[in-house]
């Protein structure tokens, strides 16, 4: 297990303990992560910090306009 810091626009939004396998697969597939605010965020980048945690950069959801 690893501590993942989920970051949106430079701001830490959530901290979770996840498996490294899930983290690597989610990053490789640019999967969406559902945060506690109820919105899905796309993984855009991930790297390990000096403390051994993972910094996971997310892109805010984009909403389509109805037509």
CHARMM-style PDB file with segment names, atoms N, HN, CA, C and O in Angstrom:
ATOM      1  N   UNK     1       0.846  -1.182   0.000  1.00  0.00      PROA
ATOM      2  CA  UNK     1       0.000   0.000   0.000  1.00  0.00      PROA
ATOM      3  C   UNK     1       0.892   1.246   0.000  1.00  0.00      PROA
ATOM      4  O   UNK     1       2.011   1.245   0.513  1.00  0.00      PROA
ATOM      5  N   UNK     2       0.350   2.294  -0.592  1.00  0.00      PROA
ATOM      6  HN  UNK     2      -0.559   2.295  -1.009  1.00  0.00      PROA
ATOM      7  CA  UNK     2       1.075   3.551  -0.692  1.00  0.00      PROA
ATOM      8  C   UNK     2       0.100   4.701  -0.444  1.00  0.00      PROA
ATOM      9  O   UNK     2      -1.086   4.598  -0.760  1.00  0.00      PROA
ATOM     10  N   UNK     3       0.599   5.777   0.113  1.00  0.00      PROA
ATOM     11  HN  UNK     3       1.561   5.861   0.369  1.00  0.00      PROA
ATOM     12  CA  UNK     3      -0.216   6.970   0.332  1.00  0.00      PROA
ATOM     13  C   UNK     3      -0.211   7.783  -0.956  1.00  0.00      PROA
ATOM     14  O   UNK     3       0.850   8.145  -1.465  1.00  0.00      PROA
ATOM     15  N   UNK     4      -1.397   8.067  -1.479  1.00  0.00      PROA
ATOM     16  HN  UNK     4      -2.259   7.773  -1.065  1.00  0.00      PROA
ATOM     17  CA  UNK     4      -1.536   8.859  -2.703  1.00  0.00      PROA
ATOM     18  C   UNK     4      -2.147  10.214  -2.356  1.00  0.00      PROA
ATOM     19  O   UNK     4      -3.192  10.301  -1.710  1.00  0.00      PROA
ATOM     20  N   UNK     5      -1.466  11.261  -2.801  1.00  0.00      PROA
ATOM     21  HN  UNK     5      -0.618  11.191  -3.325  1.00  0.00      PROA
ATOM     22  CA  UNK     5      -1.950  12.632  -2.639  1.00  0.00      PROA
ATOM     23  C   UNK     5      -2.566  13.027  -3.968  1.00  0.00      PROA
ATOM     24  O   UNK     5      -1.856  13.146  -4.966  1.00  0.00      PROA
ATOM     25  N   UNK     6      -3.877  13.230  -3.995  1.00  0.00      PROA
ATOM     26  HN  UNK     6      -4.453  13.133  -3.184  1.00  0.00      PROA
ATOM     27  CA  UNK     6      -4.573  13.601  -5.232  1.00  0.00      PROA
ATOM     28  C   UNK     6      -4.619  15.121  -5.328  1.00  0.00      PROA
ATOM     29  O   UNK     6      -5.172  15.792  -4.458  1.00  0.00      PROA
ATOM     30  N   UNK     7      -4.030  15.655  -6.399  1.00  0.00      PROA
ATOM     31  HN  UNK     7      -3.580  15.110  -7.106  1.00  0.00      PROA
ATOM     32  CA  UNK     7      -3.826  17.090  -6.581  1.00  0.00      PROA
ATOM     33  C   UNK     7      -4.639  17.585  -7.780  1.00  0.00      PROA
ATOM     34  O   UNK     7      -4.580  16.992  -8.858  1.00  0.00      PROA
ATOM     35  N   UNK     8      -5.391  18.660  -7.597  1.00  0.00      PROA
ATOM     36  HN  UNK     8      -5.440  19.141  -6.722  1.00  0.00      PROA
ATOM     37  CA  UNK     8      -6.141  19.299  -8.686  1.00  0.00      PROA
ATOM     38  C   UNK     8      -5.720  20.768  -8.713  1.00  0.00      PROA
ATOM     39  O   UNK     8      -5.880  21.483  -7.724  1.00  0.00      PROA
ATOM     40  N   UNK     9      -5.183  21.211  -9.847  1.00  0.00      PROA
ATOM     41  HN  UNK     9      -5.053  20.630 -10.650  1.00  0.00      PROA
ATOM     42  CA  UNK     9      -4.724  22.600 -10.017  1.00  0.00      PROA
ATOM     43  C   UNK     9      -3.788  23.031  -8.898  1.00  0.00      PROA
ATOM     44  O   UNK     9      -3.908  24.138  -8.374  1.00  0.00      PROA
ATOM     45  N   UNK    10      -2.852  22.155  -8.532  1.00  0.00      PROA
ATOM     46  HN  UNK    10      -2.754  21.255  -8.957  1.00  0.00      PROA
ATOM     47  CA  UNK    10      -1.857  22.477  -7.516  1.00  0.00      PROA
ATOM     48  C   UNK    10      -2.331  22.393  -6.081  1.00  0.00      PROA
ATOM     49  O   UNK    10      -1.556  22.647  -5.159  1.00  0.00      PROA
ATOM     50  N   UNK    11      -3.580  22.043  -5.874  1.00  0.00      PROA
ATOM     51  HN  UNK    11      -4.210  21.836  -6.623  1.00  0.00      PROA
ATOM     52  CA  UNK    11      -4.155  21.974  -4.527  1.00  0.00      PROA
ATOM     53  C   UNK    11      -4.460  20.526  -4.168  1.00  0.00      PROA
ATOM     54  O   UNK    11      -5.111  19.811  -4.930  1.00  0.00      PROA
ATOM     55  N   UNK    12      -3.984  20.100  -3.000  1.00  0.00      PROA
ATOM     56  HN  UNK    12      -3.455  20.680  -2.381  1.00  0.00      PROA
ATOM     57  CA  UNK    12      -4.290  18.740  -2.561  1.00  0.00      PROA
ATOM     58  C   UNK    12      -5.760  18.651  -2.196  1.00  0.00      PROA
ATOM     59  O   UNK    12      -6.250  19.399  -1.350  1.00  0.00      PROA
ATOM     60  N   UNK    13      -6.463  17.723  -2.849  1.00  0.00      PROA
ATOM     61  HN  UNK    13      -6.065  17.116  -3.537  1.00  0.00      PROA
ATOM     62  CA  UNK    13      -7.896  17.562  -2.612  1.00  0.00      PROA
ATOM     63  C   UNK    13      -8.208  16.381  -1.708  1.00  0.00      PROA
ATOM     64  O   UNK    13      -9.184  16.392  -0.958  1.00  0.00      PROA
ATOM     65  N   UNK    14      -7.356  15.354  -1.794  1.00  0.00      PROA
ATOM     66  HN  UNK    14      -6.563  15.344  -2.403  1.00  0.00      PROA
ATOM     67  CA  UNK    14      -7.660  14.146  -1.027  1.00  0.00      PROA
ATOM     68  C   UNK    14      -6.394  13.341  -0.816  1.00  0.00      PROA
ATOM     69  O   UNK    14      -5.446  13.416  -1.599  1.00  0.00      PROA
ATOM     70  N   UNK    15      -6.401  12.572   0.257  1.00  0.00      PROA
ATOM     71  HN  UNK    15      -7.170  12.512   0.892  1.00  0.00      PROA
ATOM     72  CA  UNK    15      -5.285  11.701   0.608  1.00  0.00      PROA
ATOM     73  C   UNK    15      -5.878  10.319   0.826  1.00  0.00      PROA
ATOM     74  O   UNK    15      -6.821  10.154   1.600  1.00  0.00      PROA
ATOM     75  N   UNK    16      -5.315   9.314   0.132  1.00  0.00      PROA
ATOM     76  HN  UNK    16      -4.549   9.447  -0.497  1.00  0.00      PROA
ATOM     77  CA  UNK    16      -5.846   7.946   0.254  1.00  0.00      PROA
ATOM     78  C   UNK    16      -4.716   6.948   0.262  1.00  0.00      PROA
ATOM     79  O   UNK    16      -3.638   7.195  -0.279  1.00  0.00      PROA
ATOM     80  N   UNK    17      -4.976   5.820   0.883  1.00  0.00      PROA
ATOM     81  HN  UNK    17      -5.852   5.619   1.323  1.00  0.00      PROA
ATOM     82  CA  UNK    17      -4.052   4.700   0.820  1.00  0.00      PROA
ATOM     83  C   UNK    17      -4.556   3.772  -0.286  1.00  0.00      PROA
ATOM     84  O   UNK    17      -5.699   3.316  -0.249  1.00  0.00      PROA
ATOM     85  N   UNK    18      -3.697   3.496  -1.269  1.00  0.00      PROA
ATOM     86  HN  UNK    18      -2.768   3.867  -1.299  1.00  0.00      PROA
ATOM     87  CA  UNK    18      -4.069   2.654  -2.412  1.00  0.00      PROA
ATOM     88  C   UNK    18      -2.976   1.614  -2.646  1.00  0.00      PROA
ATOM     89  O   UNK    18      -1.863   1.734  -2.134  1.00  0.00      PROA
ATOM     90  N   UNK    19      -3.315   0.597  -3.426  1.00  0.00      PROA
ATOM     91  HN  UNK    19      -4.219   0.500  -3.842  1.00  0.00      PROA
ATOM     92  CA  UNK    19      -2.278  -0.374  -3.773  1.00  0.00      PROA
ATOM     93  C   UNK    19      -1.438   0.186  -4.922  1.00  0.00      PROA
ATOM     94  O   UNK    19      -1.942   0.936  -5.758  1.00  0.00      PROA
ATOM     95  N   UNK    20      -0.171  -0.176  -4.957  1.00  0.00      PROA
ATOM     96  HN  UNK    20       0.239  -0.785  -4.277  1.00  0.00      PROA
ATOM     97  CA  UNK    20       0.692   0.293  -6.035  1.00  0.00      PROA
ATOM     98  C   UNK    20       0.222  -0.251  -7.382  1.00  0.00      PROA
ATOM     99  O   UNK    20       0.343   0.426  -8.402  1.00  0.00      PROA
ATOM    100  N   UNK    21      -0.315  -1.475  -7.387  1.00  0.00      PROA
ATOM    101  HN  UNK    21      -0.413  -2.025  -6.557  1.00  0.00      PROA
ATOM    102  CA  UNK    21      -0.813  -2.055  -8.633  1.00  0.00      PROA
ATOM    103  C   UNK    21      -1.953  -1.216  -9.198  1.00  0.00      PROA
ATOM    104  O   UNK    21      -1.961  -0.907 -10.390  1.00  0.00      PROA
ATOM    105  N   UNK    22      -2.917  -0.842  -8.352  1.00  0.00      PROA
ATOM    106  HN  UNK    22      -2.910  -1.093  -7.384  1.00  0.00      PROA
ATOM    107  CA  UNK    22      -4.030  -0.010  -8.814  1.00  0.00      PROA
ATOM    108  C   UNK    22      -3.503   1.317  -9.345  1.00  0.00      PROA
ATOM    109  O   UNK    22      -3.928   1.785 -10.402  1.00  0.00      PROA
ATOM    110  N   UNK    23      -2.584   1.915  -8.614  1.00  0.00      PROA
ATOM    111  HN  UNK    23      -2.239   1.535  -7.756  1.00  0.00      PROA
ATOM    112  CA  UNK    23      -2.047   3.216  -8.994  1.00  0.00      PROA
ATOM    113  C   UNK    23      -1.369   3.161 -10.362  1.00  0.00      PROA
ATOM    114  O   UNK    23      -1.604   4.028 -11.204  1.00  0.00      PROA
ATOM    115  N   UNK    24      -0.534   2.153 -10.589  1.00  0.00      PROA
ATOM    116  HN  UNK    24      -0.343   1.448  -9.905  1.00  0.00      PROA
ATOM    117  CA  UNK    24       0.163   2.034 -11.870  1.00  0.00      PROA
ATOM    118  C   UNK    24      -0.805   1.770 -13.023  1.00  0.00      PROA
ATOM    119  O   UNK    24      -0.654   2.346 -14.101  1.00  0.00      PROA
ATOM    120  N   UNK    25      -1.791   0.908 -12.805  1.00  0.00      PROA
ATOM    121  HN  UNK    25      -1.913   0.441 -11.930  1.00  0.00      PROA
ATOM    122  CA  UNK    25      -2.771   0.611 -13.855  1.00  0.00      PROA
ATOM    123  C   UNK    25      -3.637   1.830 -14.156  1.00  0.00      PROA
ATOM    124  O   UNK    25      -3.908   2.125 -15.320  1.00  0.00      PROA
ATOM    125  N   UNK    26      -4.072   2.537 -13.118  1.00  0.00      PROA
ATOM    126  HN  UNK    26      -3.852   2.297 -12.172  1.00  0.00      PROA
ATOM    127  CA  UNK    26      -4.906   3.725 -13.304  1.00  0.00      PROA
ATOM    128  C   UNK    26      -4.143   4.814 -14.057  1.00  0.00      PROA
ATOM    129  O   UNK    26      -4.705   5.487 -14.921  1.00  0.00      PROA
ATOM    130  N   UNK    27      -2.869   4.983 -13.729  1.00  0.00      PROA
ATOM    131  HN  UNK    27      -2.412   4.436 -13.027  1.00  0.00      PROA
ATOM    132  CA  UNK    27      -2.048   5.997 -14.412  1.00  0.00      PROA
ATOM    133  C   UNK    27      -1.805   5.607 -15.867  1.00  0.00      PROA
ATOM    134  O   UNK    27      -1.885   6.454 -16.756  1.00  0.00      PROA
ATOM    135  N   UNK    28      -1.512   4.351 -16.112  1.00  0.00      PROA
ATOM    136  HN  UNK    28      -1.446   3.663 -15.390  1.00  0.00      PROA
ATOM    137  CA  UNK    28      -1.232   3.890 -17.476  1.00  0.00      PROA
ATOM    138  C   UNK    28      -2.444   4.074 -18.383  1.00  0.00      PROA
ATOM    139  O   UNK    28      -2.297   4.342 -19.575  1.00  0.00      PROA
ATOM    140  N   UNK    29      -3.640   3.929 -17.818  1.00  0.00      PROA
ATOM    141  HN  UNK    29      -3.759   3.711 -16.849  1.00  0.00      PROA
ATOM    142  CA  UNK    29      -4.872   4.030 -18.603  1.00  0.00      PROA
ATOM    143  C   UNK    29      -5.547   5.399 -18.500  1.00  0.00      PROA
ATOM    144  O   UNK    29      -6.626   5.603 -19.055  1.00  0.00      PROA
ATOM    145  N   UNK    30      -4.918   6.327 -17.796  1.00  0.00      PROA
ATOM    146  HN  UNK    30      -4.041   6.162 -17.345  1.00  0.00      PROA
ATOM    147  CA  UNK    30      -5.493   7.665 -17.560  1.00  0.00      PROA
ATOM    148  C   UNK    30      -6.938   7.549 -17.075  1.00  0.00      PROA
ATOM    149  O   UNK    30      -7.840   8.229 -17.565  1.00  0.00      PROA
ATOM    150  N   UNK    31      -7.123   6.669 -16.099  1.00  0.00      PROA
ATOM    151  HN  UNK    31      -6.391   6.117 -15.700  1.00  0.00      PROA
ATOM    152  CA  UNK    31      -8.465   6.425 -15.570  1.00  0.00      PROA
ATOM    153  C   UNK    31      -8.989   7.623 -14.787  1.00  0.00      PROA
ATOM    154  O   UNK    31      -8.237   8.529 -14.428  1.00  0.00      PROA
ATOM    155  N   UNK    32     -10.275   7.607 -14.534  1.00  0.00      PROA
ATOM    156  HN  UNK    32     -10.886   6.871 -14.826  1.00  0.00      PROA
ATOM    157  CA  UNK    32     -10.897   8.618 -13.692  1.00  0.00      PROA
ATOM    158  C   UNK    32     -10.878   8.151 -12.245  1.00  0.00      PROA
ATOM    159  O   UNK    32     -11.015   6.961 -11.958  1.00  0.00      PROA
ATOM    160  N   UNK    33     -10.706   9.105 -11.345  1.00  0.00      PROA
ATOM    161  HN  UNK    33     -10.595  10.071 -11.578  1.00  0.00      PROA
ATOM    162  CA  UNK    33     -10.737   8.839  -9.918  1.00  0.00      PROA
ATOM    163  C   UNK    33     -11.914   9.617  -9.352  1.00  0.00      PROA
ATOM    164  O   UNK    33     -12.042  10.818  -9.587  1.00  0.00      PROA
ATOM    165  N   UNK    34     -12.766   8.937  -8.612  1.00  0.00      PROA
ATOM    166  HN  UNK    34     -12.662   7.961  -8.421  1.00  0.00      PROA
ATOM    167  CA  UNK    34     -13.908   9.587  -7.989  1.00  0.00      PROA
ATOM    168  C   UNK    34     -13.471  10.094  -6.616  1.00  0.00      PROA
ATOM    169  O   UNK    34     -13.144   9.306  -5.728  1.00  0.00      PROA
ATOM    170  N   UNK    35     -13.468  11.415  -6.452  1.00  0.00      PROA
ATOM    171  HN  UNK    35     -13.733  12.056  -7.173  1.00  0.00      PROA
ATOM    172  CA  UNK    35     -13.086  11.994  -5.168  1.00  0.00      PROA
ATOM    173  C   UNK    35     -14.320  12.193  -4.304  1.00  0.00      PROA
ATOM    174  O   UNK    35     -15.450  12.042  -4.768  1.00  0.00      PROA
ATOM    175  N   UNK    36     -14.092  12.529  -3.052  1.00  0.00      PROA
ATOM    176  HN  UNK    36     -13.174  12.652  -2.675  1.00  0.00      PROA
ATOM    177  CA  UNK    36     -15.199  12.653  -2.099  1.00  0.00      PROA
ATOM    178  C   UNK    36     -16.158  13.784  -2.435  1.00  0.00      PROA
ATOM    179  O   UNK    36     -17.249  13.849  -1.868  1.00  0.00      PROA
ATOM    180  N   UNK    37     -15.769  14.700  -3.367  1.00  0.00      PROA
ATOM    181  HN  UNK    37     -14.883  14.647  -3.828  1.00  0.00      PROA
ATOM    182  CA  UNK    37     -16.706  15.754  -3.772  1.00  0.00      PROA
ATOM    183  C   UNK    37     -17.738  15.243  -4.769  1.00  0.00      PROA
ATOM    184  O   UNK    37     -18.624  15.987  -5.190  1.00  0.00      PROA
ATOM    185  N   UNK    38     -17.620  13.952  -5.152  1.00  0.00      PROA
ATOM    186  HN  UNK    38     -16.900  13.348  -4.810  1.00  0.00      PROA
ATOM    187  CA  UNK    38     -18.589  13.331  -6.047  1.00  0.00      PROA
ATOM    188  C   UNK    38     -18.271  13.461  -7.519  1.00  0.00      PROA
ATOM    189  O   UNK    38     -19.039  12.993  -8.359  1.00  0.00      PROA
ATOM    190  N   UNK    39     -17.138  14.096  -7.856  1.00  0.00      PROA
ATOM    191  HN  UNK    39     -16.514  14.477  -7.173  1.00  0.00      PROA
ATOM    192  CA  UNK    39     -16.765  14.284  -9.258  1.00  0.00      PROA
ATOM    193  C   UNK    39     -15.633  13.356  -9.664  1.00  0.00      PROA
ATOM    194  O   UNK    39     -14.742  13.065  -8.866  1.00  0.00      PROA
ATOM    195  N   UNK    40     -15.672  12.888 -10.918  1.00  0.00      PROA
ATOM    196  HN  UNK    40     -16.395  13.124 -11.566  1.00  0.00      PROA
ATOM    197  CA  UNK    40     -14.565  12.078 -11.437  1.00  0.00      PROA
ATOM    198  C   UNK    40     -13.477  12.995 -11.988  1.00  0.00      PROA
ATOM    199  O   UNK    40     -13.774  13.972 -12.676  1.00  0.00      PROA
ATOM    200  N   UNK    41     -12.223  12.682 -11.686  1.00  0.00      PROA
ATOM    201  HN  UNK    41     -11.982  11.889 -11.127  1.00  0.00      PROA
ATOM    202  CA  UNK    41     -11.075  13.457 -12.159  1.00  0.00      PROA
ATOM    203  C   UNK    41     -10.149  12.527 -12.926  1.00  0.00      PROA
ATOM    204  O   UNK    41      -9.870  11.414 -12.479  1.00  0.00      PROA
ATOM    205  N   UNK    42      -9.675  12.977 -14.074  1.00  0.00      PROA
ATOM    206  HN  UNK    42      -9.902  13.881 -14.438  1.00  0.00      PROA
ATOM    207  CA  UNK    42      -8.785  12.163 -14.900  1.00  0.00      PROA
ATOM    208  C   UNK    42      -7.352  12.292 -14.412  1.00  0.00      PROA
ATOM    209  O   UNK    42      -6.872  13.393 -14.143  1.00  0.00      PROA
ATOM    210  N   UNK    43      -6.672  11.153 -14.299  1.00  0.00      PROA
ATOM    211  HN  UNK    43      -7.062  10.258 -14.517  1.00  0.00      PROA
ATOM    212  CA  UNK    43      -5.258  11.151 -13.921  1.00  0.00      PROA
ATOM    213  C   UNK    43      -4.445  11.650 -15.106  1.00  0.00      PROA
ATOM    214  O   UNK    43      -4.562  11.122 -16.211  1.00  0.00      PROA
ATOM    215  N   UNK    44      -3.617  12.670 -14.875  1.00  0.00      PROA
ATOM    216  HN  UNK    44      -3.521  13.099 -13.977  1.00  0.00      PROA
ATOM    217  CA  UNK    44      -2.776  13.198 -15.946  1.00  0.00      PROA
ATOM    218  C   UNK    44      -1.294  12.952 -15.698  1.00  0.00      PROA
ATOM    219  O   UNK    44      -0.508  12.947 -16.645  1.00  0.00      PROA
ATOM    220  N   UNK    45      -0.892  12.745 -14.431  1.00  0.00      PROA
ATOM    221  HN  UNK    45      -1.531  12.749 -13.662  1.00  0.00      PROA
ATOM    222  CA  UNK    45       0.516  12.517 -14.130  1.00  0.00      PROA
ATOM    223  C   UNK    45       0.636  11.926 -12.734  1.00  0.00      PROA
ATOM    224  O   UNK    45      -0.241  12.109 -11.889  1.00  0.00      PROA
ATOM    225  N   UNK    46       1.735  11.216 -12.504  1.00  0.00      PROA
ATOM    226  HN  UNK    46       2.447  11.068 -13.191  1.00  0.00      PROA
ATOM    227  CA  UNK    46       2.001  10.659 -11.191  1.00  0.00      PROA
ATOM    228  C   UNK    46       3.497  10.556 -11.018  1.00  0.00      PROA
ATOM    229  O   UNK    46       4.212  10.163 -11.939  1.00  0.00      PROA
ATOM    230  N   UNK    47       3.973  10.910  -9.834  1.00  0.00      PROA
ATOM    231  HN  UNK    47       3.392  11.229  -9.085  1.00  0.00      PROA
ATOM    232  CA  UNK    47       5.377  10.670  -9.497  1.00  0.00      PROA
ATOM    233  C   UNK    47       5.492  10.449  -7.993  1.00  0.00      PROA
ATOM    234  O   UNK    47       4.610  10.820  -7.219  1.00  0.00      PROA
ATOM    235  N   UNK    48       6.604   9.834  -7.606  1.00  0.00      PROA
ATOM    236  HN  UNK    48       7.320   9.533  -8.235  1.00  0.00      PROA
ATOM    237  CA  UNK    48       6.842   9.560  -6.193  1.00  0.00      PROA
ATOM    238  C   UNK    48       7.562  10.736  -5.554  1.00  0.00      PROA
ATOM    239  O   UNK    48       8.433  11.352  -6.169  1.00  0.00      PROA
ATOM    240  N   UNK    49       7.196  11.041  -4.320  1.00  0.00      PROA
ATOM    241  HN  UNK    49       6.489  10.541  -3.821  1.00  0.00      PROA
ATOM    242  CA  UNK    49       7.837  12.124  -3.586  1.00  0.00      PROA
ATOM    243  C   UNK    49       9.031  11.565  -2.817  1.00  0.00      PROA
ATOM    244  O   UNK    49       9.226  10.351  -2.753  1.00  0.00      PROA
ATOM    245  N   UNK    50       9.820  12.454  -2.237  1.00  0.00      PROA
ATOM    246  HN  UNK    50       9.662  13.440  -2.288  1.00  0.00      PROA
ATOM    247  CA  UNK    50      10.979  12.025  -1.448  1.00  0.00      PROA
ATOM    248  C   UNK    50      10.567  11.183  -0.252  1.00  0.00      PROA
ATOM    249  O   UNK    50      11.341  10.351   0.219  1.00  0.00      PROA
ATOM    250  N   UNK    51       9.362  11.393   0.239  1.00  0.00      PROA
ATOM    251  HN  UNK    51       8.733  12.069  -0.144  1.00  0.00      PROA
ATOM    252  CA  UNK    51       8.873  10.634   1.401  1.00  0.00      PROA
ATOM    253  C   UNK    51       8.347   9.257   1.022  1.00  0.00      PROA
ATOM    254  O   UNK    51       7.953   8.481   1.893  1.00  0.00      PROA
ATOM    255  N   UNK    52       8.339   8.943  -0.290  1.00  0.00      PROA
ATOM    256  HN  UNK    52       8.659   9.573  -0.997  1.00  0.00      PROA
ATOM    257  CA  UNK    52       7.861   7.643  -0.729  1.00  0.00      PROA
ATOM    258  C   UNK    52       6.371   7.602  -1.012  1.00  0.00      PROA
ATOM    259  O   UNK    52       5.823   6.545  -1.323  1.00  0.00      PROA
ATOM    260  N   UNK    53       5.719   8.742  -0.907  1.00  0.00      PROA
ATOM    261  HN  UNK    53       6.165   9.601  -0.654  1.00  0.00      PROA
ATOM    262  CA  UNK    53       4.300   8.827  -1.247  1.00  0.00      PROA
ATOM    263  C   UNK    53       4.171   9.060  -2.746  1.00  0.00      PROA
ATOM    264  O   UNK    53       5.163   9.298  -3.434  1.00  0.00      PROA
ATOM    265  N   UNK    54       2.947   8.989  -3.245  1.00  0.00      PROA
ATOM    266  HN  UNK    54       2.140   8.796  -2.686  1.00  0.00      PROA
ATOM    267  CA  UNK    54       2.689   9.257  -4.663  1.00  0.00      PROA
ATOM    268  C   UNK    54       1.934  10.569  -4.786  1.00  0.00      PROA
ATOM    269  O   UNK    54       0.958  10.807  -4.074  1.00  0.00      PROA
ATOM    270  N   UNK    55       2.394  11.415  -5.695  1.00  0.00      PROA
ATOM    271  HN  UNK    55       3.187  11.222  -6.274  1.00  0.00      PROA
ATOM    272  CA  UNK    55       1.660  12.645  -6.025  1.00  0.00      PROA
ATOM    273  C   UNK    55       0.943  12.350  -7.331  1.00  0.00      PROA
ATOM    274  O   UNK    55       1.574  12.065  -8.349  1.00  0.00      PROA
ATOM    275  N   UNK    56      -0.379  12.423  -7.294  1.00  0.00      PROA
ATOM    276  HN  UNK    56      -0.892  12.655  -6.468  1.00  0.00      PROA
ATOM    277  CA  UNK    56      -1.186  12.110  -8.466  1.00  0.00      PROA
ATOM    278  C   UNK    56      -1.888  13.392  -8.913  1.00  0.00      PROA
ATOM    279  O   UNK    56      -2.777  13.901  -8.230  1.00  0.00      PROA
ATOM    280  N   UNK    57      -1.472  13.903 -10.070  1.00  0.00      PROA
ATOM    281  HN  UNK    57      -0.750  13.490 -10.625  1.00  0.00      PROA
ATOM    282  CA  UNK    57      -2.078  15.121 -10.607  1.00  0.00      PROA
ATOM    283  C   UNK    57      -3.316  14.752 -11.408  1.00  0.00      PROA
ATOM    284  O   UNK    57      -3.283  13.876 -12.273  1.00  0.00      PROA
ATOM    285  N   UNK    58      -4.399  15.436 -11.104  1.00  0.00      PROA
ATOM    286  HN  UNK    58      -4.426  16.147 -10.401  1.00  0.00      PROA
ATOM    287  CA  UNK    58      -5.684  15.161 -11.732  1.00  0.00      PROA
ATOM    288  C   UNK    58      -6.163  16.375 -12.510  1.00  0.00      PROA
ATOM    289  O   UNK    58      -5.823  17.514 -12.192  1.00  0.00      PROA
ATOM    290  N   UNK    59      -6.960  16.108 -13.537  1.00  0.00      PROA
ATOM    291  HN  UNK    59      -7.237  15.182 -13.796  1.00  0.00      PROA
ATOM    292  CA  UNK    59      -7.585  17.172 -14.313  1.00  0.00      PROA
ATOM    293  C   UNK    59      -9.047  17.244 -13.901  1.00  0.00      PROA
ATOM    294  O   UNK    59      -9.740  16.230 -13.820  1.00  0.00      PROA
ATOM    295  N   UNK    60      -9.495  18.460 -13.644  1.00  0.00      PROA
ATOM    296  HN  UNK    60      -8.931  19.283 -13.710  1.00  0.00      PROA
ATOM    297  CA  UNK    60     -10.884  18.661 -13.236  1.00  0.00      PROA
ATOM    298  C   UNK    60     -11.830  18.161 -14.321  1.00  0.00      PROA
ATOM    299  O   UNK    60     -11.491  18.175 -15.504  1.00  0.00      PROA
ATOM    300  N   UNK    61     -13.012  17.720 -13.914  1.00  0.00      PROA
ATOM    301  HN  UNK    61     -13.287  17.708 -12.952  1.00  0.00      PROA
ATOM    302  CA  UNK    61     -13.976  17.215 -14.893  1.00  0.00      PROA
ATOM    303  C   UNK    61     -14.437  18.311 -15.849  1.00  0.00      PROA
ATOM    304  O   UNK    61     -14.545  19.482 -15.484  1.00  0.00      PROA
ATOM    305  N   UNK    62     -14.699  17.901 -17.058  1.00  0.00      PROA
ATOM    306  HN  UNK    62     -14.611  16.950 -17.354  1.00  0.00      PROA
ATOM    307  CA  UNK    62     -15.251  18.818 -18.066  1.00  0.00      PROA
ATOM    308  C   UNK    62     -16.691  18.432 -18.302  1.00  0.00      PROA
ATOM    309  O   UNK    62     -17.005  17.265 -18.539  1.00  0.00      PROA
ATOM    310  N   UNK    63     -17.557  19.409 -18.235  1.00  0.00      PROA
ATOM    311  HN  UNK    63     -17.303  20.356 -18.043  1.00  0.00      PROA
ATOM    312  CA  UNK    63     -18.972  19.135 -18.411  1.00  0.00      PROA
ATOM    313  C   UNK    63     -19.406  19.623 -19.778  1.00  0.00      PROA
ATOM    314  O   UNK    63     -19.085  20.740 -20.185  1.00  0.00      PROA
ATOM    315  N   UNK    64     -20.136  18.775 -20.481  1.00  0.00      PROA
ATOM    316  HN  UNK    64     -20.396  17.868 -20.150  1.00  0.00      PROA
ATOM    317  CA  UNK    64     -20.646  19.149 -21.821  1.00  0.00      PROA
ATOM    318  C   UNK    64     -21.970  19.874 -21.639  1.00  0.00      PROA
ATOM    319  O   UNK    64     -22.747  19.582 -20.731  1.00  0.00      PROA
ATOM    320  N   UNK    65     -22.196  20.816 -22.522  1.00  0.00      PROA
ATOM    321  HN  UNK    65     -21.565  21.053 -23.260  1.00  0.00      PROA
ATOM    322  CA  UNK    65     -23.480  21.525 -22.491  1.00  0.00      PROA
ATOM    323  C   UNK    65     -24.508  20.714 -23.256  1.00  0.00      PROA
ATOM    324  O   UNK    65     -24.219  20.137 -24.304  1.00  0.00      PROA
ATOM    325  N   UNK    66     -25.699  20.684 -22.716  1.00  0.00      PROA
ATOM    326  HN  UNK    66     -25.933  21.153 -21.864  1.00  0.00      PROA
ATOM    327  CA  UNK    66     -26.787  19.999 -23.419  1.00  0.00      PROA
ATOM    328  C   UNK    66     -27.232  20.822 -24.624  1.00  0.00      PROA
ATOM    329  O   UNK    66     -27.146  22.050 -24.623  1.00  0.00      PROA
ATOM    330  N   UNK    67     -27.703  20.128 -25.640  1.00  0.00      PROA
ATOM    331  HN  UNK    67     -27.772  19.130 -25.641  1.00  0.00      PROA
ATOM    332  CA  UNK    67     -28.033  20.884 -26.837  1.00  0.00      PROA
ATOM    333  C   UNK    67     -29.338  20.653 -27.399  1.00  0.00      PROA
ATOM    334  OT1 UNK    67     -29.688  21.257 -28.413  1.00  0.00      PROA
TER     335      UNK     67
END
